[in-house]
Amino acid sequence: LSAALVHPEDWYAAHRVDLHTSTRVMAIDPARHTVTAAGSDTPYSQLVLATGSRARAYPVAPTSAISVHHLRTFDDADRLRAALHPDTRLLIIGGGWIGLEVAASAGVLGARVTLVEKSGHLLGPVLGPSIGTHLRHLHESHGVDIKLRTGLVGLDGNVALLTDGTRLEVDSVLAGVGAVPNDSVAYFAGLKVQDGIQVDAGLATSDPDVFAIGDVASHQHPVLGERVRVEHWQNAVSQAKTLARILAGDRIVHDELPYFFSDQYKSGLEFF
């Protein structure tokens, strides 16, 4: 627990924060201004939903010879790391940030990596074909076998069956196929939800006393003029800082442009 906390555990009590870990919220009632958790209702005047997102599950079952991984939690990372050693045959599904960063790390650890991506470019929807081509060449120069316009059909014994007809012997599979916002508690509370919890420029939901930040927030960005839902820790941090000022009485909006970075091998990418 201590490794996952932003501050030491005693900091919270010292700063009048009543911290409840391992406590699942079952429901919120905007009309009554209550949160139901651990069998009791807690009243609120203002509520912040920072429920994040979860790894999108890939519909493939492991076999006795092939383990299947997703990457979101500490435990996920520990299990994946334990499966990687020199000459491990790793198949990665998805040429997004998760897939590419794992490909780089696994290659450094000595694994033999194949990455399949259903589109024609790595990170195509995010950065376009030019950067995607550059990243492809970068990974291929480090020994990663990249197959574009290719997906996984299923697993059979120690073989992965690919959509291009390839039968690939592998030891482990990582599915890096995106994330799903944890917005169900907001949905059942009657808040507006579509690909996340919809919030305005000031991070307020369809209920003015309920706010949402981070991966789960579909933010009406005042500069970009459209809704964006950013799955990056930097966005969660910056939205939290803005919302703290709003809750303290500042009449501001969250207008910081999305920013993120990625380190792969000895190359660093920064995106605004």
Secondary structure, DSSP 8 states (H G I E B T S, - for coil): -GGG-SS-HHHHHHTT-----S--EEEEETTTTEEEETTEEEE-SSEEE---EEE---S----SS-EEE--SSHHHHHHHHHH--TT-EEEEE--SHHHHHHHHHHHHTT-EEEEEESSSSTTHHHHHHHHHHHHHHHHHHTT-EEEES--EEEEETTEEEETTS-EEE-SEEEE---EEE--HHHHHTT--BSSSEEE-TTSB-SSTTEEE-GGGEEEE-TTTSSEE---SHHHHHHHHHHHHHHHTT----------EEEEETTEEEEE-
